[in-house]
Amino acid sequence: MKKTLISLCLITMAFLPVYAEIQEATLSTDATVNSDIAPDTATIRFTVENSGTNIADIKAKNDKIVNTAINEIKKKLNADETVKTITYRVNSVYSYKEKIRIFQKYEVTNGFEVKLKDINKVSEIINIATSNGVKNVGGLNFSLADGEKACNELMAKSIKIAKTRAEYLANSAGTSLLKIKSINPYCSQNSTYVQPRMMSNALMKSAGAMEDSAVESIEPGTINVRAGVNMTYYLK
């Protein structure tokens, strides 16, 4: 009886279909497109820092400088340009003597950011701020208002190039493309602008420099948009 059961099992196994793993042929191609585009938006960050032992006096001093500078800057802005507060910080500074904490002073920092659609006004806005007591100018950045559009256009171009390459290679190998297995696009935007070191009128004078320290011009450079794609096709 046991022999009969074993024989039946062997017969059943012999008739089971055998599935071999099918390795589908694929072809991958890459394409990258670059474009240098003139920026159309600029952001400038300003900070005012003062310190002392009377916190009310320091706050009042900072507020006066910031409010005056902002009011003067707003006179030069268009409807689509903005000013906003980005920093307001109060720190207590202490020293230590024999493990005893001793209060030294307060440090108050006010920061605001100006966003310009007319990048030709960058130098003018910086000069207005520094001439009204703003001592720290930094965070100057040039960008594209619609960087996504620039990326999409370049990615579309890179896809066409990658597809053309894939078709050429497939034909050269005696086959043809079947369908897309995967598509991986990417895009980056990098400014070629290098920010110079800028100082206010007050700092230039204290350093013994020329009294006229106004910023005359700032070259915005270009935005290098780099887009590409990696595509993989199944082959017939």
Secondary structure, 3 states (H helix, E strand, C coil): CHHHHHHHHHHHHHHCCCCCCCCCCEEEEEEEEEEEECCCEEEEEEEEEEEECCHHHHHHHHHHHHHHHHHHHHCCCCCCCEEEEEEEEEEEEEEEECCEEEEEEEEEEEEEEEEECCHHHHHHHHHHHHHCCCCEEEEEEEECCCHHHHHHHHHHHHHHHHHHHHHHHHHHCCCCEEEEEEEEEEEEEEECCCCCCCCCHHHHHHCCCCCCCCCCCCCCCCEEEEEEEEEEEEEC
